[in-house]
Amino acid sequence: MVVAEHVGAAVRGVPVDATAFAGRDAAYIVNFMATWRERTDGREHVRWAREAWDRLAPHSTGAPYLNFLGEEGGGARELVRRAFGPNYDRLVALKREVDPDNVFRLNQNVAP
């Protein structure tokens, strides 16, 4: 499944550094979802979603939308950095101040 959501002028009108969300220059947010009913490991479906993204990526801002990330393994930290863009370092500093033990880490984590 492919879902494309229009990002309106209200989102684009907020300065990038006003909030943590940096993807304000995108016209759309696109989500590729691979689901299946068969009792398989789903590799073919996951491969489809990743290949679809790879084909669209050259036309994107390059920043992922964190709510749509799945289990990205070792590349998750870089994806989080790209998602927050120029706000990432500011978020790391804030995380060091308010959550130095990284208690709130069961998400797309910004490590202190």
C-alpha positions as CSV (number, residue, x, y, z in Angstrom):
1,M,0.0,0.0,0.0
2,V,1.2,3.5,-0.8
3,V,-0.2,6.5,1.1
4,A,0.6,10.0,0.1
5,E,-0.3,12.9,2.4
6,H,-0.2,16.5,1.3
7,V,1.8,18.8,3.5
8,G,0.0,22.1,3.4
9,A,1.0,25.7,3.7
10,A,0.3,25.8,7.5
11,V,3.1,23.2,8.0
12,R,5.5,24.8,5.5
13,G,4.8,28.2,7.1
14,V,6.4,27.3,10.4
15,P,10.2,28.0,10.7
16,V,12.3,24.8,10.7
17,D,13.8,25.6,14.1
18,A,10.5,26.4,15.8
19,T,9.8,22.7,16.6
20,A,11.6,19.4,16.4
21,F,10.0,18.6,13.1
22,A,12.3,19.7,10.3
23,G,10.5,18.3,7.2
24,R,8.7,21.5,6.4
25,D,10.0,21.8,2.9
26,A,8.3,18.6,1.6
27,A,5.1,18.9,-0.5
28,Y,4.0,15.3,0.5
29,I,4.8,12.6,3.0
30,V,4.7,9.2,1.4
31,N,4.4,5.9,3.2
32,F,5.0,2.5,1.7
33,M,3.4,-0.3,3.8
34,A,4.0,-4.0,3.3
35,T,1.4,-6.2,4.9
36,W,0.5,-9.9,4.3
37,R,-1.8,-12.6,5.5
38,E,0.2,-15.6,4.6
39,R,2.1,-17.4,7.3
40,T,5.5,-16.5,5.9
41,D,8.3,-14.3,7.1
42,G,7.2,-11.6,4.7
43,R,10.6,-11.0,3.1
44,E,9.1,-10.5,-0.4
45,H,6.7,-7.9,0.9
46,V,9.3,-6.0,2.9
47,R,11.6,-6.2,-0.2
48,W,8.8,-4.6,-2.3
49,A,8.4,-1.7,0.1
50,R,12.1,-1.1,0.3
51,E,12.5,-1.2,-3.5
52,A,9.5,1.1,-3.9
53,W,11.2,3.6,-1.6
54,D,14.5,3.2,-3.3
55,R,12.8,4.2,-6.6
56,L,11.2,7.3,-5.1
57,A,14.1,8.4,-2.9
58,P,15.9,10.4,-5.6
59,H,12.8,12.6,-5.8
60,S,12.5,13.1,-2.0
61,T,14.0,15.5,0.5
62,G,16.0,12.5,1.9
63,A,14.5,12.9,5.4
64,P,12.2,10.2,6.7
65,Y,9.0,10.8,8.6
66,L,9.7,9.2,12.0
67,N,6.1,8.0,12.5
68,F,6.4,5.7,9.5
69,L,9.7,4.1,10.3
70,G,9.7,0.3,11.0
71,E,12.5,-1.8,12.3
72,E,15.4,-0.3,10.6
73,G,18.2,-2.0,12.5
74,G,21.6,-0.5,12.5
75,G,20.6,2.4,10.2
76,A,18.0,3.8,12.6
77,R,20.3,6.3,14.2
78,E,21.2,7.9,10.9
79,L,17.5,8.0,9.9
80,V,16.6,9.8,13.1
81,R,19.4,12.3,12.5
82,R,18.2,12.9,9.0
83,A,14.5,13.2,10.1
84,F,15.4,16.0,12.6
85,G,17.8,17.6,10.2
86,P,19.3,20.9,11.6
87,N,17.3,20.4,14.8
88,Y,19.1,17.2,15.8
89,D,22.0,18.6,17.7
90,R,19.7,20.9,19.7
91,L,17.6,17.8,20.6
92,V,20.6,15.8,21.7
93,A,21.6,18.7,24.0
94,L,18.1,18.8,25.4
95,K,18.0,15.0,25.9
96,R,21.3,15.2,27.8
97,E,19.8,17.8,30.1
98,V,16.4,16.2,30.8
99,D,17.0,12.4,30.2
100,P,20.7,11.7,30.5
101,D,20.0,8.0,31.3
102,N,18.0,7.7,28.2
103,V,14.9,6.3,30.0
104,F,12.7,7.5,27.2
105,R,14.3,5.4,24.5
106,L,11.6,3.0,23.3
107,N,10.9,5.1,20.2
108,Q,12.9,6.5,17.3
109,N,15.5,7.5,19.8
110,V,17.6,10.7,20.1
111,A,20.4,9.3,22.2
112,P,21.8,11.7,24.9
